[in-house]
Amino acid sequence: MTAEIIESKRAGDRYYRLQHPSGLLIQVYPKKDSHSTYAIFGTRYGSIDTRFQRSDADTPEETPAGIAHFLEHKLFESEDGDAFLRYAKTGASANAYTSFDMTCYLFSCTEHVYESLEILLDFVQSPYFTEQTVQKEQGIIGQEIRMYDDDPQWRVMFNMLCGMYEKHPVRTDIAGTVESIAEITPAYLYDCYHTFYNLHNMTLCVAGNIDPEKVFALADKMLKPSEPVSVSRIFEEEPRTVQKHRVEQALSVAVPLFELGFKEEAGKARASEKVIAATQILLELFASDASPLFRRLLDHGLVNESSFGTEYFEGSGFAAVIFSGESNDPDAVAREIFAEADRLRASGIPKESFARAKKAVYGRNIASLNSAENLANSIVSLTFAGRELFRYLDAIAAVTLEDVTARLAKSIQKKYATLSVIRPFAEGEKNQEEQL
């Protein structure tokens, strides 16, 4: 059993990849000068995976919204105690998260690396659910859902997604709803666990001050072989058009928040490294701190330097370019963004702007290779998207002005835009809130 060496002459770096006999893809990125080690054990299972069909099943299954997030919470518990208590003995800092399309368990540490890694591999492979513990967790997560209902940053994003998407489950809160989690049972949890926590659907990435051979040896000791079962995700066909062009809600904020999303066509196949690279360069030249658009917005007092940003939000069956920030006039910001997109399409992207943006994006990605945390997170997310770290670096280097111009032609179009605004309460609304 020999690991494959993944090497980049461009970056002058390498890491190791091993398809373990258990079914798990193991990726180890040694950084001898790193003071810490960062490990992620992840599964390609997120909040959008509520309708699916196993390769060994005759019919599809449908599960309650929020079950992936519920599973993440419950896996830390076992008959032998809480995994966090075990980590406390090694000094590792542990956490986990569920996103739209993956769930990851992680830790970072400066010593006792292999003891901490053994804990990670053990508890993620040891599900333990009972009626009593599930009912207890339903109360805890129900409170979490209610808390996020009043979180301005959370609501501005999901209000935009609900305005933008009609059918895709990306419009549903990652934690589900109070009603959907009430349907979750131990049987549901075990069924989803054995479907999506199959090692063939997972990856382990360890980056930092680490010996690959010791990681592989520990994997031999700890991993429980899985049957080679695959999972097909099922999504209803989503139209390109948006449901609403504007969504507004009042919450306790001092300054209005906004997210302006531009919906794009997206199929089951994820975007290539080339498309992602071209989009990142487009957003850099379009709206970074050095862009004409940002300077105009700042000079007119429409945004501030700390909050304005962009993102390419992309996954299975969904994709959108998103602008976000704080502004006393979000509609004016949206008009400026629409106008800048039209201007660039009409006059063309200046060569010097493209060259500057490309260097900035490439430089940031090269610099990120010095961070064990960035490496592990990037490799896991790229793996689940069918991409690879060094191929992505090569794609950035190879992007041309024509590639970015082609992306602009298809994206940032007003007719596919949804503006989500969280505004402060008006005086009457505020008084009403205080009375409640």
Phi and psi in degrees as a GROMACS rama.xvg file:
@    title "Ramachandran Plot"
@    xaxis  label "Phi"
@    yaxis  label "Psi"
@TYPE xy
-114.949  133.642  THR-2
-77.4438  145.363  ALA-3
-82.8628  135.984  GLU-4
-93.1366  121.447  ILE-5
-101.689  114.765  ILE-6
-125.029  145.176  GLU-7
-125.775  112.646  SER-8
-66.8376  -32.6338  LYS-9
-62.1944  -44.9172  ARG-10
-90.5949  -14.4712  ALA-11
64.6574  38.5591  GLY-12
-144.103  167.951  ASP-13
-152.483  157.76  ARG-14
-144.545  175.51  TYR-15
-118.79  140.388  TYR-16
-130.804  130.667  ARG-17
-134.037  124.161  LEU-18
-86.3973  98.8  GLN-19
-70.2764  146.743  HIS-20
-55.3652  -24.0343  PRO-21
-69.3682  -17.7086  SER-22
112.051  -15.3844  GLY-23
-80.2056  134.76  LEU-24
-86.6055  119.126  LEU-25
-109.938  130.243  ILE-26
-128.801  126.271  GLN-27
-126.163  125.745  VAL-28
-118.872  93.4684  TYR-29
-71.5823  134.718  PRO-30
-133.411  92.1765  LYS-31
-62.2966  -28.2965  LYS-32
-84.4966  -3.13133  ASP-33
-73.5751  140.346  SER-34
-85.9855  -9.2717  HIS-35
-140.025  169.091  SER-36
-126.61  142.614  THR-37
-129.808  128.03  TYR-38
-127.656  138.983  ALA-39
-131.229  130.273  ILE-40
-114.972  108.611  PHE-41
-125.616  156.19  GLY-42
-125.324  143.728  THR-43
-80.0264  75.1323  ARG-44
-151.698  114.792  TYR-45
-133.657  -168.563  GLY-46
-66.1514  -24.2189  SER-47
-80.1988  -9.97003  ILE-48
-89.0084  63.704  ASP-49
-100.175  -15.3754  THR-50
-125.732  125.511  ARG-51
-159.051  167.448  PHE-52
-139.678  125.733  GLN-53
-73.6372  151.891  ARG-54
-68.0309  -18.8499  SER-55
-101.891  13.0849  ASP-56
-115.245  152.681  ALA-57
-87.995  -22.6659  ASP-58
-132.808  155.537  THR-59
-73.2344  164.738  PRO-60
-122.917  154.187  GLU-61
-132.691  134.896  GLU-62
-125.443  161.416  THR-63
-64.634  147.866  PRO-64
-62.7289  140.085  ALA-65
95.4912  0.362653  GLY-66
-71.7098  -31.4972  ILE-67
-64.3199  -43.7063  ALA-68
-65.864  -38.901  HIS-69
-61.1927  -44.2441  PHE-70
-59.9853  -42.2687  LEU-71
-56.5254  -44.1785  GLU-72
-63.0071  -43.935  HIS-73
-75.6864  -24.6911  LYS-74
-67.4407  -21.4679  LEU-75
-71.0986  -16.0185  PHE-76
-95.2018  145.517  GLU-77
-149.091  174.395  SER-78
-63.0214  -24.9417  GLU-79
-92.4313  -0.233482  ASP-80
123.359  -172.486  GLY-81
-88.523  136.262  ASP-82
-63.0157  -31.2281  ALA-83
-62.5882  -34.7531  PHE-84
-67.0502  -35.2111  LEU-85
-68.0505  -40.449  ARG-86
-64.9589  -32.0658  TYR-87
-59.4793  -29.9449  ALA-88
-74.4709  -23.4827  LYS-89
-98.2088  -11.1502  THR-90
82.6774  9.48023  GLY-91
-80.4087  147.99  ALA-92
-98.0739  116.035  SER-93
-114.082  154.775  ALA-94
-161.786  -179.122  ASN-95
-159.655  159.773  ALA-96
-154.184  152.371  TYR-97
-118.984  129.801  THR-98
-113.47  -166.97  SER-99
-64.8034  -32.8199  PHE-100
-130.915  8.39239  ASP-101
-158.12  159.53  MET-102
-127.698  130.949  THR-103
-132.247  141.219  CYS-104
-116.554  135.173  TYR-105
-147.689  162.308  LEU-106
-152.117  157.724  PHE-107
-131.126  148.856  SER-108
-160.786  165.291  CYS-109
-111.956  -13.5341  THR-110
-150.653  172.592  GLU-111
52.6945  42.7296  HIS-112
-62.0962  -48.6871  VAL-113
-74.2519  -30.9243  TYR-114
-64.9135  -40.6722  GLU-115
-67.8429  -38.4416  SER-116
-65.2986  -35.9191  LEU-117
-63.8853  -39.5393  GLU-118
-61.3815  -45.2433  ILE-119
-59.4749  -49.1997  LEU-120
-67.5902  -26.5126  LEU-121
-77.1041  -55.8361  ASP-122
-72.0727  -29.6851  PHE-123
-69.1247  -23.8553  VAL-124
-96.0528  8.62619  GLN-125
-127.613  74.176  SER-126
-69.3474  144.376  PRO-127
-148.279  105.735  TYR-128
-128.815  134.574  PHE-129
-130.873  163.838  THR-130
-56.8762  -41.7395  GLU-131
-66.0017  -46.447  GLN-132
-70.7754  -30.9232  THR-133
-68.3607  -43.9183  VAL-134
-62.0576  -39.8012  GLN-135
-62.298  -43.195  LYS-136
-68.9822  -31.9178  GLU-137
-59.9611  -37.8038  GLN-138
-68.2665  -41.6567  GLY-139
-65.81  -47.9239  ILE-140
-71.0657  -31.7172  ILE-141
-58.6297  -42.1798  GLY-142
-64.7991  -38.8242  GLN-143
-62.8346  -42.4777  GLU-144
-62.4238  -43.9985  ILE-145
-63.831  -36.2774  ARG-146
-64.1809  -43.6995  MET-147
-69.9477  -23.4609  TYR-148
-61.5309  -24.4594  ASP-149
-106.867  7.03271  ASP-150
-88.3748  115.01  ASP-151
-59.326  -41.7866  PRO-152
-64.794  -37.5727  GLN-153
-70.3585  -44.5799  TRP-154
-69.5242  -35.9295  ARG-155
-64.7692  -33.0919  VAL-156
-73.7326  -50.448  MET-157
-72.4671  -28.7565  PHE-158
-63.1022  -39.4485  ASN-159
-64.1254  -44.8427  MET-160
-64.2757  -37.0668  LEU-161
-69.0706  -33.8541  CYS-162
-71.7986  -31.141  GLY-163
-85.1044  -42.7304  MET-164
-106.666  137.936  TYR-165
-95.5078  -40.8308  GLU-166
-124.55  -29.2906  LYS-167
-65.3776  135.928  HIS-168
-66.0897  -3.12522  PRO-169
-63.2539  -16.8886  VAL-170
-79.1868  -8.95891  ARG-171
-97.2847  137.559  THR-172
-51.4353  138.718  ASP-173
-56.734  -36.6107  ILE-174
-81.5966  -4.49238  ALA-175
84.2263  -157.59  GLY-176
-121.915  165.474  THR-177
-58.0145  -37.0017  VAL-178
-71.0544  -41.7478  GLU-179
-69.9216  -38.5232  SER-180
-72.908  -19.7276  ILE-181
-66.6193  -19.6836  ALA-182
-84.7612  -10.4756  GLU-183
-73.856  133.615  ILE-184
-127.2  164.855  THR-185
-55.824  -36.0204  PRO-186
-63.2829  -43.6628  ALA-187
-58.2866  -46.3804  TYR-188
-62.7271  -45.516  LEU-189
-65.2401  -38.5696  TYR-190
-63.3101  -47.1936  ASP-191
-69.2875  -36.2163  CYS-192
-61.0018  -50.3455  TYR-193
-70.844  -18.5727  HIS-194
-81.582  -50.8967  THR-195
-98.7475  -20.0438  PHE-196
-94.7415  20.7009  TYR-197
-66.0129  132.134  ASN-198
-60.4844  -21.8779  LEU-199
-69.7463  -14.9393  HIS-200
-104.736  12.4281  ASN-201
-128.756  167.402  MET-202
-145.76  150.734  THR-203
-117.311  128.559  LEU-204
-126.752  129.434  CYS-205
-125.927  126.288  VAL-206
-131.303  146.094  ALA-207
124.028  -148.547  GLY-208
-80.0196  84.7751  ASN-209
-144.307  148.956  ILE-210
-102.71  114.15  ASP-211
-55.1425  -40.4206  PRO-212
-63.9986  -34.6022  GLU-213
-70.3042  -34.9338  LYS-214
-65.0387  -45.3207  VAL-215
-65.1179  -37.6335  PHE-216
-65.7057  -40.7134  ALA-217
-66.2469  -35.8944  LEU-218
-62.5593  -41.842  ALA-219
-57.4166  -37.5917  ASP-220
-75.2388  -38.5568  LYS-221
-100.773  -27.0079  MET-222
-78.2918  138.424  LEU-223
-103.366  115.445  LYS-224
-53.8287  142.113  PRO-225
-114.863  150.647  SER-226
-69.4357  142.77  GLU-227
-75.0805  71.1241  PRO-228
-97.4349  133.291  VAL-229
-107.975  163.246  SER-230
-128.892  130.364  VAL-231
-102.062  124.733  SER-232
-82.5481  143.647  ARG-233
-119.831  121.175  ILE-234
-127.292  142.158  PHE-235
-68.547  153.645  GLU-236
-66.8309  128.632  GLU-237
-105.01  126.681  GLU-238
-69.8896  157.754  PRO-239
-72.2339  -29.5137  ARG-240
-67.9804  155.225  THR-241
-95.3542  156.477  VAL-242
-74.9838  -44.536  GLN-243
-135.963  141.522  LYS-244
-87.4095  -16.1468  HIS-245
-149.037  134.976  ARG-246
-132.788  134.477  VAL-247
-135.085  143.412  GLU-248
-145.09  145.665  GLN-249
-98.6348  128.53  ALA-250
-143.425  178.075  LEU-251
-79.1  86.4133  SER-252
-131.933  150.7  VAL-253
-81.6268  -37.2311  ALA-254
-128.134  140.569  VAL-255
-57.0932  141.36  PRO-256
-103.856  151.328  LEU-257
-143.66  152.337  PHE-258
-135.153  124.77  GLU-259
-111.958  110.789  LEU-260
-109.413  140.511  GLY-261
-114.719  107.782  PHE-262
-70.5507  140.127  LYS-263
-124.05  161.151  GLU-264
-68.6892  138.686  GLU-265
-149.956  132.192  ALA-266
-106.716  -163.327  GLY-267
-69.0466  -34.677  LYS-268
-73.4947  136.583  ALA-269
-77.2433  157.575  ARG-270
-64.4845  148.847  ALA-271
-76.1248  166.979  SER-272
-57.2046  -37.0752  GLU-273
-64.2146  -44.5465  LYS-274
-65.1749  -43.1726  VAL-275
-62.443  -44.9825  ILE-276
-61.7294  -45.9779  ALA-277
-62.9967  -37.4492  ALA-278
-68.633  -41.9909  THR-279
-62.744  -39.7834  GLN-280
-68.0698  -39.5968  ILE-281
-59.0609  -46.8645  LEU-282
-67.6906  -32.6575  LEU-283
-64.3315  -48.3525  GLU-284
-74.3422  -25.5382  LEU-285
-77.755  -44.2139  PHE-286
-142.574  16.328  ALA-287
-73.3381  175.532  SER-288
-58.3296  -25.6083  ASP-289
-92.4186  1.37616  ALA-290
-83.8576  151.131  SER-291
-59.1249  -37.6781  PRO-292
-59.3506  -49.2954  LEU-293
-62.191  -41.3831  PHE-294
-62.3406  -40.338  ARG-295
-65.2477  -45.4308  ARG-296
-60.5967  -40.4773  LEU-297
-69.6024  -45.474  LEU-298
-62.4422  -32.4537  ASP-299
-89.2799  4.57787  HIS-300
70.1869  23.7497  GLY-301
-86.6866  -25.3315  LEU-302
-138.858  168.184  VAL-303
-114.488  164.136  ASN-304
-68.4272  -28.3864  GLU-305
-84.9074  -26.2268  SER-306
-104.409  -23.1314  SER-307
-73.1763  131.643  PHE-308
-160.111  173.487  GLY-309
-132.999  161.334  THR-310
-155.31  144.188  GLU-311
-102.326  109.486  TYR-312
-97.6906  109.762  PHE-313
-145.413  139.127  GLU-314
-164.914  -163.781  GLY-315
-68.0096  106.436  SER-316
85.58  5.32775  GLY-317
-144.887  148.792  PHE-318
-162.741  138.341  ALA-319
-160.615  143.563  ALA-320
-89.3939  130.507  VAL-321
-126.12  133.091  ILE-322
-111.613  139.355  PHE-323
-146.173  160.553  SER-324
163.239  -164.504  GLY-325
-112.981  141.648  GLU-326
-163.409  140.585  SER-327
-74.5264  -12.7949  ASN-328
-141.256  74.8623  ASP-329
-58.5382  -32.5517  PRO-330
-66.8177  -35.441  ASP-331
-67.8831  -37.8075  ALA-332
-60.608  -46.2053  VAL-333
-59.4645  -43.202  ALA-334
-62.0536  -39.146  ARG-335
-65.3238  -38.8818  GLU-336
-67.4019  -44.1707  ILE-337
-57.391  -45.8966  PHE-338
-65.7402  -38.8679  ALA-339
-66.0541  -39.7805  GLU-340
-62.4737  -44.5425  ALA-341
-64.0716  -40.0446  ASP-342
-63.8031  -44.7207  ARG-343
-67.3748  -36.0149  LEU-344
-66.857  -35.3504  ARG-345
-77.8518  -43.7576  ALA-346
-95.6979  -16.4471  SER-347
91.3626  153.72  GLY-348
-79.2368  124.743  ILE-349
-61.6013  138.371  PRO-350
-58.6535  -39.2145  LYS-351
-67.9153  -34.6865  GLU-352
-67.1403  -41.8186  SER-353
-61.5975  -46.6287  PHE-354
-62.6844  -42.4819  ALA-355
-64.0855  -45.243  ARG-356
-64.1112  -41.6884  ALA-357
-61.9134  -44.0121  LYS-358
-62.8814  -40.0131  LYS-359
-64.9828  -45.8094  ALA-360
-65.579  -44.6648  VAL-361
-62.6321  -44.3805  TYR-362
-61.8321  -41.8854  GLY-363
-62.3634  -41.2239  ARG-364
-69.8415  -36.3997  ASN-365
-65.9193  -43.6638  ILE-366
-61.5339  -32.5515  ALA-367
-67.0499  -16.2541  SER-368
-69.0096  -11.4011  LEU-369
-86.6653  -6.07742  ASN-370
-108.305  120.354  SER-371
-61.3194  -38.9245  ALA-372
-63.5662  -47.1887  GLU-373
-62.7023  -40.4999  ASN-374
-60.7591  -50.6526  LEU-375
-63.4801  -46.2701  ALA-376
-63.7131  -41.7027  ASN-377
-65.5831  -45.0039  SER-378
-63.8774  -41.7481  ILE-379
-65.0444  -48.8531  VAL-380
-65.7556  -38.5865  SER-381
-65.2124  -40.499  LEU-382
-60.4674  -47.4567  THR-383
-68.1354  -20.5674  PHE-384
-92.9  2.15452  ALA-385
77.7689  22.9592  GLY-386
-115.697  175.907  ARG-387
-141.973  143.882  GLU-388
-57.0595  -52.9353  LEU-389
-73.1801  -30.5018  PHE-390
-63.8285  -34.7855  ARG-391
-67.9485  -40.8437  TYR-392
-60.389  -42.7269  LEU-393
-64.0974  -36.3089  ASP-394
-65.8944  -40.7231  ALA-395
-60.8312  -45.5246  ILE-396
-63.5905  -28.3664  ALA-397
-92.4625  -10.3502  ALA-398
-62.2602  136.376  VAL-399
-108.973  166.146  THR-400
-58.9031  -36.2264  LEU-401
-64.3591  -37.4973  GLU-402
-62.3826  -44.1699  ASP-403
-70.0485  -38.2792  VAL-404
-61.8442  -38.7474  THR-405
-65.4024  -37.8818  ALA-406
-66.0538  -41.2697  ARG-407
-62.1156  -35.0553  LEU-408
-63.2681  -28.9742  ALA-409
-100.023  -16.7266  LYS-410
-119.517  175.183  SER-411
53.2612  52.3721  ILE-412
-108.492  128.098  GLN-413
-56.2473  -37.8391  LYS-414
-67.2353  -15.8359  LYS-415
-110.247  23.9724  TYR-416
-101.907  145.848  ALA-417
-127.837  125.772  THR-418
-103.739  120.718  LEU-419
-107.644  130.009  SER-420
-127.922  131.597  VAL-421
-108.368  113.494  ILE-422
-107.205  159.701  ARG-423
-65.7931  155.931  PRO-424
-62.2873  139.902  PHE-425
-71.4036  167.019  ALA-426
-56.0064  -46.0723  GLU-427
-65.5803  -40.8831  GLY-428
-64.2402  -38.9986  GLU-429
-64.4426  -45.6786  LYS-430
-60.2495  -39.2379  ASN-431
-62.919  -42.458  GLN-432
-61.7411  -41.005  GLU-433
-65.6548  -36.0442  GLU-434
-66.4529  -35.9752  GLN-435
